[in-house]
Amino acid sequence: MKINQSNLISENTADPQLILEAQKENQLALELLVKRYIADSYRLSLQYLKTQIDAEDAVQEVFVKVWRNIKKVDPDKNFKAWLLEVTKNTCLDILKKKKALPFSAFELADGSNPLVDNLISPLASPLELAETASLQGLINKAKSSLPNKYKNILALYYEQGLNLREISEALKVPIDTIKSQHRRALISLKKLIR
């Protein structure tokens, strides 16, 4: 009696098992991986490309790459980190084709800024809101002065929710370098704001 492998996987199945099943050409496993990470890929694409249309195109290209390369994926590695690396590289390729660079890695397409938005209290007074808006302006100006490597690390950490180890894997940079660059980015941002 042959067991249907699709019955053995669900939305709760861990990434390594889904990868192994997808490598056996189990379409449901691949669909679950896409469903699990499409929003993360889209958010990162939107950060780099700034427009909804470009971000959607990038995500489509990313998941075509995932589909084509799923047999090369190591199930023991962090799939999300690998996927975000593919997303980042796809976005950079698109930007190279357009010969454009993202101006700010922190400001989202809708104009919001998760770093600053988290500083605002829901019960803030008008004076506090004015002070926060002023601080937001300072942060935006300061972050635009940071080198891209610092902007990227801060964006991956604070906006994408990756930990430093995942950033290290995604960028293929040693963890100690990532820790050092993260610390330097925060110090630089603090100095620029003062």
C-alpha positions as CSV (number, residue, x, y, z in Angstrom):
1,M,0.0,0.0,0.0
2,K,1.4,3.4,-1.1
3,I,1.0,6.3,1.4
4,N,0.1,9.6,-0.1
5,Q,2.9,12.0,1.1
6,S,0.6,15.0,0.7
7,N,-1.5,13.7,3.7
8,L,1.6,13.7,5.9
9,I,2.3,17.5,5.5
10,S,0.3,20.4,6.7
11,E,0.7,24.1,7.5
12,N,2.4,23.1,10.7
13,T,5.1,21.0,9.0
14,A,8.6,22.3,9.7
15,D,10.6,23.8,6.8
16,P,13.2,21.0,6.5
17,Q,10.4,18.4,6.0
18,L,8.6,20.7,3.5
19,I,11.9,21.2,1.6
20,L,12.5,17.4,1.4
21,E,9.0,16.9,0.2
22,A,9.3,19.7,-2.4
23,Q,12.6,18.1,-3.6
24,K,10.5,15.0,-4.3
25,E,8.3,17.2,-6.5
26,N,5.5,17.4,-3.9
27,Q,3.6,20.5,-5.1
28,L,1.7,20.9,-1.8
29,A,5.0,21.2,0.1
30,L,6.3,23.9,-2.3
31,E,3.0,25.7,-2.1
32,L,3.2,25.7,1.8
33,L,6.7,27.1,1.7
34,V,5.6,29.8,-0.7
35,K,2.6,30.6,1.4
36,R,4.7,30.7,4.6
37,Y,7.3,33.2,3.2
38,I,5.7,35.2,0.4
39,A,4.9,38.1,2.7
40,D,8.5,38.3,4.0
41,S,9.8,38.3,0.5
42,Y,7.3,41.0,-0.6
43,R,8.2,43.3,2.4
44,L,11.9,43.0,1.6
45,S,11.3,43.6,-2.1
46,L,9.2,46.6,-1.4
47,Q,11.9,48.0,0.8
48,Y,14.4,47.8,-2.0
49,L,12.2,48.6,-5.0
50,K,9.8,51.1,-3.4
51,T,6.8,50.4,-5.7
52,Q,4.1,47.7,-5.4
53,I,4.4,46.6,-9.0
54,D,8.2,46.2,-8.9
55,A,8.0,44.3,-5.6
56,E,5.3,42.0,-6.9
57,D,7.4,41.3,-10.0
58,A,10.4,40.6,-7.9
59,V,8.5,38.2,-5.6
60,Q,7.3,36.3,-8.6
61,E,10.8,36.1,-9.9
62,V,12.1,34.9,-6.5
63,F,9.6,32.1,-6.3
64,V,10.4,31.0,-9.8
65,K,14.0,30.8,-8.7
66,V,12.9,28.8,-5.6
67,W,11.0,26.4,-7.7
68,R,13.9,25.9,-10.1
69,N,16.5,25.5,-7.4
70,I,14.6,23.7,-4.6
71,K,16.6,20.5,-5.2
72,K,19.8,22.4,-4.4
73,V,18.4,23.8,-1.1
74,D,20.0,22.2,2.0
75,P,17.1,21.3,4.4
76,D,19.4,21.7,7.4
77,K,20.0,25.4,6.6
78,N,17.6,28.3,7.5
79,F,15.2,28.4,4.5
80,K,13.9,31.9,5.4
81,A,17.5,33.4,5.5
82,W,18.2,31.7,2.1
83,L,15.0,33.0,0.6
84,L,15.6,36.5,1.8
85,E,19.1,36.4,0.3
86,V,17.5,35.3,-3.0
87,T,15.0,38.2,-2.7
88,K,17.7,40.7,-1.9
89,N,19.9,39.6,-4.9
90,T,16.8,39.6,-7.2
91,C,16.0,43.2,-6.1
92,L,19.6,44.3,-6.6
93,D,19.6,42.8,-10.1
94,I,16.4,44.7,-10.9
95,L,17.9,47.9,-9.5
96,K,21.0,47.4,-11.6
97,K,18.9,46.9,-14.7
98,K,17.1,50.2,-13.8
99,K,20.4,51.8,-12.8
100,A,18.8,53.1,-9.6
101,L,19.7,52.7,-6.0
102,P,17.3,52.7,-3.0
103,F,17.6,56.1,-1.2
104,S,16.5,54.9,2.2
105,A,16.4,51.3,3.4
106,F,14.1,52.2,6.3
107,E,11.2,54.2,4.8
108,L,8.5,51.9,3.4
109,A,6.5,52.6,0.2
110,D,3.6,54.0,2.2
111,G,5.9,56.6,3.8
112,S,5.8,54.8,7.2
113,N,8.9,54.0,9.2
114,P,8.7,51.1,11.6
115,L,11.6,52.3,13.6
116,V,10.0,55.6,14.3
117,D,6.4,54.4,14.4
118,N,7.3,52.2,17.3
119,L,8.4,55.3,19.3
120,I,4.9,56.9,19.2
121,S,2.7,56.1,22.1
122,P,-1.0,55.7,21.3
123,L,-1.9,58.1,24.1
124,A,0.7,60.7,23.1
125,S,0.0,64.4,23.7
126,P,0.1,66.9,20.8
127,L,3.5,68.1,22.2
128,E,4.8,64.6,22.3
129,L,3.6,63.9,18.7
130,A,5.3,67.1,17.5
131,E,8.5,66.1,19.3
132,T,8.3,62.6,17.8
133,A,7.7,64.0,14.3
134,S,10.8,66.1,14.8
135,L,12.8,63.1,16.0
136,Q,11.5,61.1,13.0
137,G,12.8,63.8,10.7
138,L,16.2,63.6,12.4
139,I,16.3,59.8,12.1
140,N,15.3,59.9,8.4
141,K,18.0,62.4,7.7
142,A,20.6,60.5,9.7
143,K,19.8,57.1,8.3
144,S,20.1,58.4,4.7
145,S,23.7,59.3,5.6
146,L,24.6,55.8,6.7
147,P,26.5,53.5,4.4
148,N,24.3,50.9,2.6
149,K,25.8,48.0,4.5
150,Y,24.6,49.6,7.8
151,K,21.2,50.5,6.3
152,N,20.7,46.9,5.1
153,I,21.6,45.3,8.4
154,L,19.3,47.6,10.3
155,A,16.5,47.0,7.9
156,L,16.9,43.2,8.1
157,Y,17.1,43.3,11.9
158,Y,14.4,45.9,12.7
159,E,12.0,45.6,9.8
160,Q,12.3,42.0,8.7
161,G,12.7,40.6,12.2
162,L,15.8,38.5,11.4
163,N,18.2,37.9,14.2
164,L,21.9,38.5,13.6
165,R,22.7,34.9,12.8
166,E,20.0,34.8,10.1
167,I,21.4,38.1,8.7
168,S,24.8,36.5,8.7
169,E,23.5,33.6,6.7
170,A,21.5,35.7,4.3
171,L,24.3,38.1,3.5
172,K,27.0,35.4,3.7
173,V,29.0,37.5,6.1
174,P,30.6,36.1,9.3
175,I,28.4,36.6,12.4
176,D,31.0,38.6,14.2
177,T,31.2,41.0,11.3
178,I,27.4,41.4,11.4
179,K,27.4,42.0,15.1
180,S,30.1,44.6,14.7
181,Q,28.4,46.4,11.8
182,H,25.1,46.4,13.7
183,R,26.7,48.0,16.7
184,R,28.5,50.5,14.5
185,A,25.3,51.4,12.6
186,L,23.5,52.1,15.9
187,I,26.4,54.2,17.2
188,S,26.6,56.1,13.9
189,L,22.9,56.7,13.9
190,K,23.0,58.0,17.5
191,K,25.9,60.3,16.6
192,L,24.2,61.7,13.5
193,I,21.0,62.4,15.5
194,R,22.9,64.3,18.2
